Structure formats: C-alpha cells, structure tokens
Amino acid sequence: MKNNDAFSGLEAVLILIAFVVVAAAFSFVTLNTGFFTIQKSQKVIYDSVDTTGHPVITEGAVYGLANDTSNKINRFRLTIGSPYRSDYDKDLNNFKITFTNYETVLNILPSDPLYNPSGPEINHWAIVRAEKESGMEILSGTDKVTIEILLSPEYETGPKEGFRISIIPEGGAPFSISSEGPDSIKKINIIQK
C-alpha cells in the first residue's frame, strides 16, 4: 500500500518557487512605492526651496547721502540682488520698503517709472542703476540693481539717530538694514559694509 499523503520533491520545489515569486513581487511593489514616495518628497522640497529659498540681499555697502542744507542723511543707496541663480523672477514693482526711526514708520512708495537714473521723488524709491539693458524692473538669476530712497526733511537721519530700512519682496523673505547715523555726517556716508 502506497502512502500519498506526503509532498514529493517536485511539489516542494514548485511551492518554494511560488513563495519566491510572491516574495519578489511583494518586494518589488514595496521598493517601487518607497522610491515613488522619495521622488515626490524630493520634488516638493526642491520646489519649496526654489520658490522661497532665493532671498534678496544687499550686495556691497549701504550708503547714506547727506542733504546739503540740513547736513542730515536724506538719501539711502544700496545694491540688491539674489546670492545665487534662481529660475524665479522677482518683480521689483511688488517690493514693499519701509523706513522706521524712533518716531515713525513710513511706507516708501515705488517711483513711476521705477527705473529712474536721476533718482526718486520725495518719500519714494527708484532703481537708479541696473546691470542689464531691458526688463530692469524684474530681478532674475543673479541680476543686481541699485536702488535709492529719498526722504522728506522730517524723516532725515542725523548723527547717532537710529533707523531701519526693511525690504519685503513679494513671496520672499524680508530683510532689514538697522543702523544709526554716523557721529559726523559727510556728503557720502557708509552706513553698512
């Protein structure tokens, strides 16, 4: 009498192969899901850094120019730009600039037109120099522009008077220049290096 209850070697091999195939398919699906998740997370991180991670900073010194009649600083001149190449353009028309001293907060308005090599009107700011020929109101890549702020007499900065200029790009991180007037005001003063 033959006993047919046991596995034959061939049946055991077939079952083992089936387990290996199922395990391989499961691990393939698991690995692909992991890779897909990593790629999506990486894309979200890179997109976030690309849109908000390109700050605008001052390039070089910030200058304070004195008013000849009052011997106080009434103009500030600074160069701004991005520290590294960005694919996102920043429209300078949408920048918000404020001037703050111990007594007041003043919103500095953009000039019209924004690019004006001769300077802005009172309590406005303008681009007075750009390193490109066209589209001067758009900051892209590693472009730099020099802006000038002109204050009315009541907001002029005297010796040792503290002030802050805040620049807030649309969709970007704001930055500030905090300082005080020098002890002795000259025609051209270096406010910040």
Buried (B, 14 or more C-beta within 10 A) or exposed (E): EEEEEEEEEEEEEEEEEEEEEEEEEEEEEEEEEEEEEEEEEEEEEEEEEEEEBBBBEBBBEBBBBBBEEEBBBBBBBBBBBBEEEBEBEBBBEEBBBBBBBEEEEBEBEBBEEBBBEEBBEEBBBBBBBBEEEEEBBBBBBEBBBBBBBBBEEEBBBBEEBEBBBBBBBEEBEEBEBEBBBBEEBEEEBEBBE
